[in-house]
Amino acid sequence: MNNLTELEVENLRHLIGEHSLITKKLEFYAQNCQDPELQSIFQRDAQAAKENQQQLLTFL
């Protein structure tokens, strides 16, 4: 995918940054959550956001 336009690269970087922020917030919520079921959901979703971020990085 070396033929990305400048706008596409900028959009990818924005999406990658947003996934990073989402990951950090969900990890924070999981660490501060008292409900084990909800904590598990936050952890699972944080992992999914991190995986999505890594996948997006492959396009750069």
DAMOGI-V791607 format. One record per backbone hydrogen bond with DSSP energy under -0.5 kcal/mol. CO is the residue of the C=O (numbers start at 1). NH is the residue of the N-H. If there is no record, write none. Layout:
BEGIN
co=CO nh=NH
co=CO nh=NH
END
This chain:
BEGIN
co=1 nh=4
co=5 nh=9
co=6 nh=10
co=7 nh=11
co=8 nh=12
co=9 nh=13
co=10 nh=14
co=11 nh=15
co=12 nh=16
co=13 nh=17
co=14 nh=18
co=15 nh=19
co=16 nh=20
co=17 nh=21
co=18 nh=22
co=19 nh=23
co=20 nh=24
co=21 nh=25
co=22 nh=26
co=23 nh=27
co=24 nh=28
co=25 nh=29
co=26 nh=30
co=27 nh=31
co=28 nh=32
co=30 nh=33
co=34 nh=36
co=35 nh=39
co=36 nh=40
co=37 nh=41
co=38 nh=42
co=39 nh=43
co=40 nh=44
co=41 nh=45
co=42 nh=46
co=43 nh=47
co=44 nh=48
co=45 nh=49
co=46 nh=50
co=47 nh=51
co=48 nh=52
co=49 nh=53
co=50 nh=54
co=51 nh=55
co=52 nh=56
co=53 nh=57
co=54 nh=58
co=55 nh=58
co=56 nh=59
co=57 nh=60
END
